[in-house]
Amino acid sequence: MTQTDLISPVAVFDAGIGSYSIVARIREKWPQKDIVYLADRASFPYGRKDSDALGQVMLRTIHFLEGYHPSSIVIASNAPSIMVLETIRDKVKTPLAGVTPPLAEAIEKSKTGHVAIMGVQSLVESVMFADFIAPFAGQATVSGLNASPAIDHVENGDFLFKPDVTQATVDRLVSEIRAADPLIDVLTLSSTHLPWLRDYFERAAPDCIFLDPADAMVEQLDIGPMGHGRIHAIATEAPGYEIAEFERMLARIGVDLTLEKVSF
């Protein structure tokens, strides 16, 4: 498949496997929309980069994807969406969308006024994260929680093939959450990996509500004209993050895609 086979595709990218959940949601809502799906394995992981490094990676990647003449580009990762999206928006021509914690919805659904945002460590400990939650300070008690140990179980496929190990990690994380603030009753799954673990979290904390940030983003997406319902899957790679292994990871979650190698 070439660029000319696609009609104003929406481009979706991330460094890990979690972002495919966004592709699946777009396909479900708009079956005829063409999609460019990029797995930027050469930049894995986004979640352990600082804001300067993330900004450079985002601009380089977006400028590459603009070569497909997309109707919009989705940064399918919570960390760069919070940390750098607004600083780079005016540096690109294409409409950008990001995935951010649905904090207003979490506060609305909470009965206790105590909510939590789960994400990677670099996100929840960043200045930008503090700025993101600051406007809500008078409405609720908002905590940022490092969920990286659970996220690792998605990247390595444990959540499919080692459910007991995955559940044990999630149980420990939930125990830590309850110890930090036992009143928390709504949590956002603010890494695109975490929705794959939703069943695990709901088993560990059946009395809590878990929200997926992708829901609101997909509803608000500037989707543009329809095409032929094609997915053009591409990927970068680096030693230790080869495309063949990523294809095997996708296959484990029931996704049969052949990725074309690109570099930029």
Secondary structure, DSSP 8 states (H G I E B T S, - for coil): --GGG-SS-EEEEESSGGGHHHHHHHHHH-TT--EEEEEEGGG--GGGS-HHHHHHHHHHHHHHHGGG--SEEEE--HHHHHHTHHHHGGG-SS-EEE----HHHHHHH-SSSEEEEEE-HHHHTSHHHHHHHGGGTTT-EEEEEE-HHHHHHHHTSHHHH-HHHHHHHHHHHHHHHHHH-TT--EEEE-STTGGGGHHHHHHH-TTSEEE-THHHHHHH----S--S--EEEEEE-BTTB-HHHHHHHHHHTT-----EE---
